[in-house]
Amino acid sequence: MFLECSARIYEFGEAFLHSKVVTVDGGLALVGSANMDTRSFRINFELSLLLYDGEVTGQLVREFDRTLERSVEVLPRTRADASLLRDFGEGLCRVLSPLL
């Protein structure tokens, strides 16, 4: 769906990255592990930190760029080649996600 809307998606195969980082205009950053859902906040007690610091935000952007260089872009044709088993597994996870 996102690929059809011209979004660019990358896979990082070296490790599992659960953190979320949002930067705005080089001076504001939101960093944390929380998804924006009830389970993250009320059950898992995950947090995010809002930073208003240009230097720290710049460091986060540079680290993201280094990670992106070591990642592989997911292309529409790659996604089209996904196996039936993978599609089934992803669909099952979507259905069960409220329970996970």
Helices and strands as residue ranges (DSSP letters): G 3-5, E 9-11, E 20-24, E 28-32, H 38-38, I 39-43, E 48-52, H 54-69, E 72-74, H 76-80, H 84-96
